[in-house]
Each structure stands twice: as structure tokens, then as C-alpha cells.
Amino acid sequence: MGYLTYGNTTTPFEIDDELMAHLRVVVVTKLRRNESFALTLNTTEGAVETLWVHASIPLRFTMEEDVDLQRPLLVSMMDSANSAGGLDLTRGDFEPSLRRSRGLHAMSA
């Protein structure tokens, strides 16, 4: 299980390692392009929280293991992050992609 720590909060968000690895790529790519976006996650208390991801807000990604990145999932997550509603990980839209995608061998920035 991976953990995302946002800003100065003390309770991190728990996210599956495979999804976390893909989320990290999407967030770093968006912030490198100086693009802010909304990120919606489930909290450990069972609530849903939407974060505004911006370069001025500290983020920390903690994962237990490295995983192979899957291009279709990255594309799907990036498309969602670019949408007006932002990247919503609560809907489960990305779970099927984790199971059926092949590993990514190379990716251009």
C-alpha cells in the first residue's frame, strides 16, 4: 500500500502501489508543465476528499514496491486530470485498466 501526503496534513491517503506509481507520473508531469488540477481520493475515514494539486503545495509519494507502468492507464489518468472534473480516483474507472494493460517499456516526456 502506498501513501500520498498532501500539504501539511498529518494523515496520508492510502493508495494501491500500482495506482500510486501511475498517479506519481501524472502528477509530476502535470506540475512540470505548470498545470494545476483537482484530485479526488477516498480518505482512510471512508469520506471523499478533493485536493487542488499545485506546485506550491508539497506532496510526498511513499510506496512499498516498484511496479511496471502501463501506458493505457497513464493515458486514461492524464486525460481525466486534463478534464474539467479533474482526476477522480473514487469512481474505480482505473481498476479494470490495472488488470488488463501490458507493462510500459519506454515512455517519452
Beta strands, then each sheet from edge to edge (+ up, - down):
strand 1: 2-6
strand 2: 13-15
strand 3: 37-42
strand 4: 48-53
strand 5: 59-62
strand 6: 87-88
sheet 1: 2+ 1- 5+
sheet 2: 4+ 3- 6-
end
